[in-house]
Amino acid sequence: MKHYKVEIAMDMTKMLFITGKLEVTESDLHIAYKNEQGDRQKMVYGKDRVAALSRRAELYVINRENVEWLVKHYAGRRLPFDMLVIDELSSFKNSKAKRFIALKRVLGQFTRVVGLTGTPAPNGLEDLWPQVFLLDKGQRLGRTMRSYIDMFFTTPSSWLPYKHELKPGAEEQIYERIGDICVSMKAGDHIQMPERVDNIVELKLSPREEKLYRQMERDMLLPYADGDILALNAATLAGKLLQLANGACYDEFHNVRVIHDRKLDALEDLIEAANGKPVLVMYSYQHDLARIQERFGKYSPEYPEGVRELKTAADMDDWNAGQIAVAVTQPASTGHGLNLQRGGSTIVWFGLNWSLELYEQANARLWRQGQKDTVVIHHLVVKGTMDDQVMRALHDKAADQNALLAAVKARIQEVV
């Protein structure tokens, strides 16, 4: 599980800690601060939320899904916390999300706010405003998302009003404005990280398979007698093409149309090459999961060597105990807050997605402190398909985010 070292400031009496995990136990948190009598400070968590809040403690832990409930619970009353810590701050990057709106409403009641994230700008600098607003109430980047966009971005095309580009010099201005409240510390600069190898497994479609892919790409339609594969717009088409690259696609009636087994064959080769070492497979669509389980067998008590989906705490424990040979999971399910490094060191990206945040956080489940082996991350990429574009997009987004982190880090070095 993910461990936090929480240090309560001497002038703070009650801290609210917002975590992305669905369930937090006391073993996941280490309370560093002791009071004048030397007693360790108490923390409160539990499924009975009202009862937990009524107990006296210095640290209260809640997951982000309950933020809206918490604000409503104290409606008309002042929250009993003076310090707020938000783990995975980037999960509040959507300024229209209910959790952000709820927290924004009570932000002025906290004396101190701290945000933690490893991916502050997963899709570009537009993601920064909501996060920085939660830290400074709009002092540095403007009081509204609209004013932030107007100040630092342009809209090149009236046909794409939601696509923005940075104005000349805007990137440096943003870094300068937030530099005094942002600290960048890369794990590799401060702790011993395991070796990491990124491997691109290039796959090629047969002429028949490529013809079907190009037809879908060109016509946005693959006709079948009992249900067509259909894309009504460009965004839907991108998703359909990613599905086709994986080997199957949903038709208009949500039936699965299998096109090829290229990735399944490559996955089988990688599992065999692992020679019994555990393999963690990242999939995108439910038909990916079904086809993987069909090829390699589905886990059950009667068939323990089958492919096992990581869903419950028991699944995670068995993985970390080295009892699962092939595990599968969606990146969104294991993207934050889980330590899986004790169970294996090999990741296979069966299906790719556009989110740099999910990509980096999912890889960090194995590539993190405490991992004893070299982490190998395989990417199954079908050449000439949407897979290529996703890999390029992830690389470009990572470059933008690394520029932000480097700028903040340089600012720290100047101050120090």
C-alpha positions in Angstrom: 0.0 0.0 0.0 1.1 3.6 -0.3 2.7 5.1 2.8 2.5 8.7 3.9 4.7 10.5 6.4 2.4 13.2 7.8 4.0 16.0 9.8 1.5 18.2 11.6 2.7 21.8 11.9 3.2 23.0 15.4 0.7 25.8 15.0 -2.0 23.6 13.5 -4.6 21.8 15.6 -6.6 19.7 13.1 -5.6 18.5 9.7 -7.8 17.2 6.9 -6.0 14.8 4.6 -7.7 14.1 1.3 -6.4 10.9 -0.4 -7.2 9.3 -3.7 -7.5 5.8 -2.2 -10.8 4.3 -1.6 -9.8 2.9 1.8 -7.0 4.1 4.1 -5.8 2.1 7.1 -3.6 3.3 10.0 -0.7 1.3 8.6 -0.7 3.5 5.5 0.0 6.7 7.5 3.0 7.5 9.7 2.3 10.4 12.1 5.6 12.2 12.6 4.6 14.9 15.0 4.4 14.4 18.7 2.8 16.9 21.1 4.5 18.4 24.2 3.7 15.3 26.3 5.3 13.1 23.7 2.0 11.4 22.7 1.5 10.4 19.1 -1.3 12.3 17.6 -4.5 10.4 16.8 -5.9 9.9 13.3 -9.5 9.2 12.4 -10.8 7.2 9.5 -13.6 4.7 9.1 -16.7 3.7 7.1 -19.1 5.5 9.5 -18.2 9.0 8.4 -20.3 11.0 10.9 -19.0 8.9 13.8 -15.4 9.3 12.7 -15.8 13.1 12.5 -17.2 13.3 16.0 -14.1 11.6 17.5 -11.4 13.9 18.8 -8.1 13.7 16.8 -5.5 15.8 15.1 -5.6 14.0 11.7 -8.8 13.2 9.7 -8.5 11.2 6.5 -11.1 11.2 3.7 -11.0 10.1 0.1 -11.7 12.6 -2.6 -15.1 10.9 -3.5 -16.4 12.1 -0.1 -15.3 15.8 -0.4 -18.7 16.9 -1.7 -20.4 15.0 1.1 -18.1 16.6 3.7 -18.9 20.1 2.6 -22.6 19.4 2.6 -22.3 17.8 6.1 -21.0 21.1 7.5 -23.3 23.3 5.5 -23.9 26.5 7.5 -21.1 25.6 9.9 -17.4 26.1 9.9 -15.3 23.1 9.1 -13.3 22.0 12.2 -10.0 21.9 10.3 -7.3 24.5 10.0 -4.9 22.6 7.7 -5.7 20.8 4.4 -3.4 18.4 2.6 -4.5 17.1 -0.8 -2.7 14.0 -2.1 -2.8 13.6 -5.9 -3.7 17.2 -6.3 -3.9 16.7 -10.1 -7.2 14.8 -9.5 -8.7 18.3 -8.9 -7.6 19.6 -12.3 -11.1 19.8 -13.6 -12.6 23.2 -12.5 -16.1 22.0 -13.3 -15.9 18.8 -11.3 -18.2 18.6 -8.2 -15.3 17.9 -5.9 -13.4 21.0 -7.0 -16.5 23.2 -6.7 -17.2 21.9 -3.2 -13.7 22.4 -2.0 -13.5 25.9 -3.5 -16.6 26.9 -1.5 -14.8 26.3 1.8 -11.3 27.0 0.9 -11.1 30.2 2.9 -11.7 28.3 6.1 -8.2 26.6 6.0 -5.2 28.5 7.4 -2.8 26.4 5.4 -3.2 24.2 2.2 -0.6 21.8 0.8 -1.0 19.8 -2.4 1.0 16.8 -3.5 1.2 15.4 -7.1 3.7 13.7 -9.4 1.8 14.9 -12.5 0.9 18.6 -12.1 0.3 19.2 -15.9 -0.6 15.8 -17.4 -2.3 17.4 -20.4 -0.5 20.7 -20.6 -0.4 23.9 -18.6 -4.2 24.4 -18.8 -4.4 21.8 -16.0 -2.5 24.1 -13.6 -5.2 26.7 -12.8 -7.5 24.6 -10.6 -4.6 23.1 -8.7 -2.9 26.4 -8.0 -6.2 28.1 -7.1 -6.6 25.5 -4.3 -3.3 26.7 -3.0 -3.6 30.5 -3.3 -7.3 31.2 -4.0 -6.4 32.8 -7.4 -3.6 35.2 -6.4 -1.1 34.0 -8.9 -3.0 32.7 -12.0 -6.3 34.6 -11.7 -9.6 34.2 -10.0 -11.3 32.2 -12.7 -10.3 29.6 -15.3 -11.6 32.0 -18.0 -9.3 34.8 -16.9 -6.3 32.3 -16.8 -7.0 31.2 -20.3 -7.4 34.8 -21.6 -4.2 35.9 -19.8 -1.9 33.1 -21.0 -3.5 31.3 -24.0 -4.9 32.0 -27.5 -7.5 30.1 -29.4 -6.0 29.7 -32.9 -9.2 28.3 -34.6 -12.8 29.4 -34.0 -13.7 25.8 -35.1 -11.9 24.4 -32.1 -12.8 26.8 -29.3 -11.6 24.4 -26.6 -8.1 24.0 -28.1 -5.7 26.6 -26.7 -2.1 27.5 -27.4 0.3 29.4 -25.1 1.0 33.0 -25.9 4.6 33.9 -26.6 6.4 34.1 -23.3 3.4 32.8 -21.3 5.1 29.6 -20.2 7.9 31.5 -18.5 5.4 33.9 -16.9 3.4 31.0 -15.4 6.6 29.4 -14.0 7.6 32.7 -12.5 4.3 33.3 -10.8 4.0 29.9 -9.2 7.7 29.5 -8.3 7.4 30.8 -4.8 4.8 28.2 -3.7 5.8 25.1 -5.7 8.5 22.7 -4.8 9.7 20.1 -7.4 11.5 17.0 -6.1 12.0 14.1 -8.4 12.3 10.7 -6.8 15.5 10.0 -8.7 17.2 13.1 -7.3 16.6 12.1 -3.7 16.0 8.4 -3.3 17.5 5.3 -4.9 15.2 4.4 -7.8 15.4 1.0 -9.6 16.6 0.7 -13.1 13.9 1.1 -15.8 13.8 -0.2 -19.3 11.2 1.0 -21.8 10.6 -1.4 -24.7 8.5 -0.7 -27.8 7.2 -4.0 -29.3 6.4 -3.1 -32.8 3.7 -5.2 -34.5 2.5 -5.3 -38.1 -0.9 -6.0 -39.4 -1.5 -8.4 -42.3 -2.6 -6.9 -45.6 -6.3 -7.9 -44.9 -6.2 -6.5 -41.4 -4.6 -3.3 -42.5 -7.2 -2.9 -45.3 -10.0 -3.1 -42.7 -8.2 -0.6 -40.5 -7.7 1.9 -43.4 -11.3 1.5 -44.4 -12.4 2.4 -40.9 -10.0 5.3 -40.8 -11.2 6.6 -44.2 -14.9 5.9 -44.1 -15.6 5.9 -40.3 -17.5 2.7 -41.0 -17.0 -1.0 -41.2 -20.2 -2.6 -42.5 -21.4 -6.0 -41.2 -24.7 -7.7 -42.0 -25.8 -7.7 -38.4 -24.3 -4.5 -37.0 -21.7 -2.0 -38.2 -18.7 -0.6 -36.6 -19.5 3.1 -36.8 -17.9 6.4 -35.7 -20.0 9.5 -35.7 -17.2 12.0 -35.1 -13.5 12.3 -34.9 -13.2 11.6 -31.1 -15.3 8.4 -31.5 -13.2 7.4 -34.5 -9.9 7.8 -32.5 -11.4 5.4 -29.9 -12.5 2.9 -32.5 -9.1 3.0 -34.1 -7.4 2.3 -30.8 -9.7 -0.7 -30.3 -8.9 -2.0 -33.8 -5.2 -1.7 -33.0 -5.8 -3.8 -29.9 -7.5 -6.4 -32.1 -11.2 -6.0 -31.6 -13.9 -3.4 -31.6 -17.5 -2.8 -30.5 -20.1 -2.5 -33.2 -23.2 -0.3 -33.0 -25.0 -2.9 -30.8 -22.0 -3.3 -28.5 -21.1 -6.7 -29.9 -17.4 -7.4 -30.2 -15.9 -7.8 -33.7 -12.5 -9.5 -33.6 -10.1 -8.3 -36.3 -6.7 -9.7 -35.3 -4.7 -11.4 -32.6 -1.4 -9.6 -33.1 -1.2 -8.2 -29.5 -2.4 -11.5 -28.0 0.4 -13.3 -29.8 3.0 -10.7 -28.7 1.7 -10.9 -25.1 2.0 -14.6 -25.1 5.7 -14.3 -26.2 6.4 -11.8 -23.4 4.8 -14.0 -20.8 6.9 -17.0 -22.0 10.0 -14.8 -22.0 9.3 -13.8 -18.4 9.9 -17.4 -17.5 7.6 -17.6 -14.6 8.2 -14.1 -13.3 5.0 -12.1 -12.6 3.6 -9.9 -15.4 1.2 -7.0 -14.9 -0.9 -6.3 -18.0 -2.5 -2.9 -18.6 -5.7 -3.2 -20.7 -8.1 -0.5 -22.0 -11.4 -2.1 -23.0 -13.5 -4.9 -21.5 -13.1 -6.9 -24.7 -9.3 -6.7 -24.2 -9.8 -8.3 -20.8 -12.2 -10.9 -22.1 -9.8 -11.9 -25.0 -6.8 -12.0 -22.7 -8.7 -14.3 -20.3 -9.9 -16.4 -23.1 -6.4 -16.9 -24.5 -4.6 -17.5 -21.1 -7.5 -18.8 -18.9 -9.4 -16.9 -16.3 -8.4 -17.1 -12.6 -10.6 -19.1 -10.2 -10.0 -21.1 -7.1 -10.1 -24.2 -9.3 -7.7 -22.6 -11.8 -5.3 -20.4 -9.7 -2.8 -20.1 -12.6 -5.3 -18.2 -14.7 -5.2 -14.5 -15.5 -6.3 -12.6 -12.4 -7.8 -9.1 -12.4 -6.5 -6.8 -9.6 -9.7 -5.5 -8.0 -9.7 -6.2 -4.3 -7.3 -5.8 -1.4 -6.9 -9.6 -1.4 -5.8 -9.4 -5.0 -3.2 -6.8 -4.2 -1.9 -8.8 -1.3 -1.6 -11.9 -3.4 0.2 -10.0 -6.1 2.7 -8.5 -3.6 3.2 -12.0 -2.2 4.3 -13.2 -5.7 1.3 -15.6 -6.0 0.0 -14.2 -9.3 1.8 -15.1 -12.5 -0.3 -12.8 -14.8 -2.3 -10.0 -13.5 -4.5 -7.6 -15.5 -5.8 -4.1 -14.6 -7.1 -0.9 -16.1 -4.7 2.0 -15.5 -7.5 4.0 -13.9 -8.1 1.3 -11.3 -4.5 1.2 -10.1 -3.3 4.7 -11.1 -3.0 6.2 -7.7 -2.1 5.2 -4.2 -1.1 1.5 -4.6 2.3 -0.1 -4.0 2.7 -3.2 -6.1 6.5 -3.2 -6.5 6.9 -6.3 -4.2 5.0 -8.6 -6.6 6.8 -8.1 -9.9 8.8 -5.9 -12.2 7.3 -6.4 -15.6 4.5 -4.3 -17.1 2.9 -4.9 -20.5 0.8 -2.1 -22.0 -1.7 -4.1 -24.1 -3.9 -1.1 -24.7 -2.6 2.5 -24.7 -4.5 5.6 -23.6 -4.0 9.3 -24.1 -3.6 10.3 -20.4 0.0 11.0 -19.4 -1.2 11.1 -15.7 -2.7 7.5 -15.9 0.3 6.3 -17.8 2.9 7.6 -15.4 1.0 6.8 -12.3 0.3 3.2 -13.5 4.0 2.7 -14.2 4.9 4.0 -10.8 3.0 1.1 -9.1 6.1 -1.0 -9.9 8.8 1.5 -10.7 9.2 3.0 -7.3 11.4 2.9 -4.2 11.5 -0.6 -2.7 11.6 -2.3 -6.1 14.5 -4.7 -6.0 14.6 -5.6 -9.7 15.0 -3.7 -13.0 11.5 -2.6 -14.1 10.8 -3.5 -17.7 7.9 -1.7 -19.4 6.7 -3.2 -22.7 4.5 -1.2 -25.1 2.6 -3.2 -27.7 2.4 -0.8 -30.6 0.9 -1.7 -34.0 2.8 0.3 -36.6 0.9 2.8 -38.7 -2.1 2.9 -36.4 -3.4 5.2 -33.6 -0.9 3.5 -31.3 1.9 5.5 -32.9 0.0 8.7 -32.3 -0.7 7.9 -28.7 3.0 7.1 -28.0 4.0 10.5 -29.6 1.4 12.4 -27.6 2.6 10.8 -24.3 6.2 11.8 -25.2 5.2 15.4 -26.0 3.0 15.8 -22.9 5.9 14.4 -20.7 8.2 17.0 -22.3 5.8 19.8 -21.4 5.4 18.6 -17.8 9.2 18.0 -17.4 9.7 21.6 -18.5 7.4 22.8 -15.7 9.1 20.7 -13.1 12.5 21.7 -14.2 11.5 25.4 -14.1 10.2 25.1 -10.5 13.2 23.2 -9.5 15.5 25.9 -10.9 13.6 28.5 -9.0 14.1 26.6 -5.8 17.9 26.4 -6.4 18.0 30.1 -7.0 16.2 30.9 -3.7 18.2 28.4 -1.7 
